[in-house]
Amino acid sequence: MISLKGKTALVTGGTRGIGKSIVLKLAAAGADVAFTYRSSSAQAEEVKSAVEALGVRALAFQADAVDMTQATEVMKQISEAWGRLDVLVNNAGVTKDGLLMRMNEADWDFVINTNLKSVFNYTKAVMKTMMSQRAGKIINISSVVGTMGNAGQANYAASKAGIVGFSKSVAKELSSRNITCNVIAPGWVDTEMTHVLSEDAKKAFMDSIPLKRAATPEDIANSVLFFSSDLSNYITGQVLHVDGGMVM
């Protein structure tokens, strides 16, 4: 069993779907886990209680991932409470789908800022701490759409492709301080975000998956656990597609 006992982690967007599963997976492995959320205090309290029930510490921060000032404040409070941060998981993400000819600037900016600028914000916020520790794991959640594209998701695909290039650059910049940076690119995951897809879209996705099923949030969380652990110490700058074989 993978153990993260004595480690601390921060997960952005940690109250629903993939993010919630990641928070609980890291906590079950023994890590103290902080997480951010944007709106529902009730959901945040539920996740915080679930983490604490696993016998580890939890911190919940209501914060907009797009706001650099808030990201810096979150990291400041984690440092004051725990003194270190071992793992950052940039998971916060949204969609605002539409064909490019109908997509307005606001929809473009909303997705790019939430999905990509947030990764910049939190990576910047944790760098100083991880560099002084000479250790750290940064795990960024992208998507197969960032590799293969998808009609009606130009903004989402651009944001997720941007995460890949950003992560490879960060991996090269921080490797001398023993900080790794890797990407997980999920395929179709059964979450609230994918429930809104039309039946035709769901069938098209299923037909493209060799394993013939959607991923569960836990499938993605398992990969995050691996990248958070010492088992991945010699891996950096890589993209792991957790997609049932969609991208080969």
C-alpha positions in Angstrom: 0.0 0.0 0.0 1.3 3.5 -0.9 1.8 5.6 2.2 1.9 9.4 2.4 2.2 9.5 6.2 3.8 12.7 7.3 3.2 14.5 4.0 1.0 17.5 3.3 -1.0 18.2 0.1 -3.1 20.9 -1.5 -5.8 20.2 -4.0 -7.6 22.9 -5.9 -11.3 22.4 -6.6 -11.6 19.7 -4.0 -15.2 19.3 -3.1 -16.7 17.5 -6.1 -16.0 14.9 -8.7 -12.3 14.2 -9.4 -11.1 16.7 -6.9 -13.1 15.2 -4.0 -11.9 11.8 -4.9 -8.3 13.0 -5.0 -8.6 14.7 -1.6 -10.0 11.5 0.0 -7.5 9.2 -1.7 -4.5 11.3 -0.4 -6.0 11.5 3.0 -6.6 7.7 3.1 -2.9 7.3 2.3 -2.0 9.3 5.4 -1.5 12.8 4.1 -2.8 16.0 5.7 -4.9 17.6 3.0 -5.9 21.2 2.3 -8.3 21.9 -0.5 -9.9 24.9 -2.1 -13.5 25.4 -3.2 -15.4 28.2 -4.9 -19.0 28.1 -3.7 -20.5 25.4 -1.5 -19.5 25.7 2.1 -21.7 22.7 3.0 -19.9 20.5 0.5 -16.5 21.7 1.8 -17.5 20.9 5.4 -18.6 17.5 4.3 -15.3 16.8 2.6 -13.3 18.2 5.6 -15.1 16.0 8.0 -14.5 12.9 5.8 -10.8 13.7 5.7 -10.6 14.2 9.5 -12.5 10.9 9.9 -9.5 9.2 8.3 -7.3 10.4 11.1 -5.4 13.2 9.4 -5.7 17.0 9.3 -7.7 19.0 6.9 -7.9 22.6 5.8 -10.6 24.1 3.6 -10.3 27.4 1.8 -13.0 29.2 -0.1 -11.0 30.8 -2.9 -11.3 31.7 -6.5 -8.5 29.9 -8.3 -8.2 32.7 -10.9 -7.1 35.2 -8.1 -3.4 35.2 -7.5 -3.8 37.1 -4.3 -6.1 34.5 -2.9 -3.7 31.7 -4.0 -0.9 33.3 -2.2 -3.0 33.7 0.9 -4.0 30.0 0.8 -0.3 29.0 0.7 0.5 31.4 3.5 -2.1 29.9 5.8 -0.9 26.4 5.0 2.6 27.3 5.8 1.5 28.8 9.1 -0.5 25.8 10.0 1.7 23.0 8.8 5.1 24.5 8.0 5.5 22.7 4.7 3.8 21.5 1.5 4.8 18.3 -0.2 2.2 17.9 -2.9 0.2 20.3 -5.1 -2.6 19.0 -7.3 -4.0 21.7 -9.7 -7.4 20.2 -10.4 -9.8 23.2 -10.6 -11.5 23.3 -14.0 -14.6 24.3 -15.9 -16.2 24.0 -19.3 -18.2 26.5 -21.4 -18.7 24.6 -24.6 -19.7 26.0 -27.9 -18.6 26.1 -31.5 -15.9 28.7 -32.1 -18.1 30.7 -34.5 -20.6 31.2 -31.6 -18.1 31.5 -28.7 -17.9 34.9 -27.2 -14.8 36.4 -25.5 -16.3 36.0 -22.0 -16.7 32.2 -22.5 -13.1 32.0 -23.8 -11.6 34.0 -20.9 -13.6 32.2 -18.2 -12.3 28.8 -19.3 -8.7 29.9 -20.0 -8.5 31.7 -16.7 -10.1 29.0 -14.5 -8.3 26.1 -16.1 -4.9 27.5 -17.0 -4.2 30.7 -15.1 -5.2 28.9 -11.9 -2.4 26.4 -12.5 0.1 29.3 -12.9 -1.3 31.0 -9.7 -0.9 28.0 -7.4 2.3 26.8 -8.9 3.8 30.2 -8.3 2.3 30.3 -4.8 3.9 27.0 -3.7 7.3 27.3 -5.5 9.1 29.2 -2.7 8.2 26.7 -0.1 9.0 23.6 -2.2 12.3 25.1 -3.3 13.4 25.8 0.2 12.5 22.2 1.2 14.3 21.0 -1.9 11.4 18.6 -2.5 7.9 18.7 -3.9 5.4 17.1 -6.2 3.3 19.2 -8.6 0.5 17.3 -10.4 -1.6 19.1 -13.0 -4.9 17.7 -14.3 -5.2 18.2 -18.0 -7.4 16.2 -20.4 -7.2 14.1 -23.5 -9.0 17.0 -25.2 -5.8 18.9 -24.8 -4.0 16.3 -26.9 -6.7 15.4 -29.5 -9.0 18.4 -29.6 -12.7 18.3 -29.7 -15.3 20.2 -31.7 -17.2 22.7 -29.6 -14.4 22.8 -27.0 -11.7 25.1 -28.5 -11.4 27.1 -25.2 -11.3 23.9 -23.1 -8.8 22.2 -25.4 -6.6 25.3 -25.5 -6.5 25.5 -21.7 -5.7 21.8 -21.2 -3.0 21.8 -23.9 -1.5 24.9 -22.2 -1.2 23.0 -19.0 1.0 20.4 -20.7 3.4 22.9 -22.1 3.4 24.8 -18.8 4.1 21.7 -16.8 7.0 20.6 -19.0 8.6 24.0 -18.6 8.1 23.9 -14.8 9.6 20.4 -14.7 12.8 21.7 -16.4 13.0 24.8 -14.2 12.5 23.1 -10.8 14.2 19.7 -11.3 17.5 20.9 -9.8 15.6 21.5 -6.5 14.2 17.9 -6.5 10.7 19.1 -7.5 8.8 17.1 -10.0 6.0 18.3 -12.2 3.8 15.8 -14.1 0.4 15.9 -15.9 -2.6 13.5 -15.7 -4.8 13.7 -18.8 -8.2 12.0 -18.1 -10.5 10.8 -20.8 -14.2 10.6 -20.2 -14.8 10.6 -16.5 -18.3 9.9 -15.0 -18.8 13.2 -13.1 -21.3 16.0 -13.0 -19.3 17.8 -15.7 -19.9 15.0 -18.2 -23.5 14.3 -17.2 -24.6 17.4 -19.2 -23.3 15.9 -22.5 -25.9 14.7 -25.0 -26.6 11.0 -25.5 -25.0 11.3 -28.9 -21.9 12.8 -27.4 -21.7 10.1 -24.7 -22.0 7.4 -27.4 -19.3 8.9 -29.5 -17.0 9.0 -26.5 -17.8 5.4 -25.5 -17.2 4.2 -29.0 -13.7 5.8 -28.9 -12.7 4.0 -25.6 -11.1 0.6 -26.1 -12.0 -0.4 -22.5 -15.6 0.5 -23.2 -16.3 2.3 -20.0 -16.0 5.8 -18.6 -13.4 6.4 -15.9 -14.5 6.8 -12.3 -13.1 9.7 -10.3 -11.2 7.1 -8.3 -9.4 6.0 -11.4 -7.9 9.5 -11.7 -7.2 9.7 -8.0 -5.2 6.5 -8.1 -2.9 8.1 -10.7 -2.5 11.2 -8.5 -1.6 9.0 -5.6 1.2 7.4 -7.6 2.6 10.7 -8.7 2.4 12.0 -5.1 4.4 9.1 -3.7 8.1 8.2 -3.7 7.3 5.6 -6.4 7.4 8.5 -8.9 10.6 10.2 -7.7 12.4 9.7 -11.0 9.5 10.8 -13.2 9.0 14.4 -14.3 7.7 16.4 -17.2 5.5 13.5 -18.3 1.8 13.2 -19.4 -0.1 10.2 -18.2 -3.3 9.6 -20.2 -5.8 7.9 -17.9 -8.4 7.3 -20.6 -9.1 3.6 -21.2 -7.0 3.7 -24.4 -8.6 6.7 -26.2 -5.2 8.2 -26.9 -2.5 5.7 -28.0 
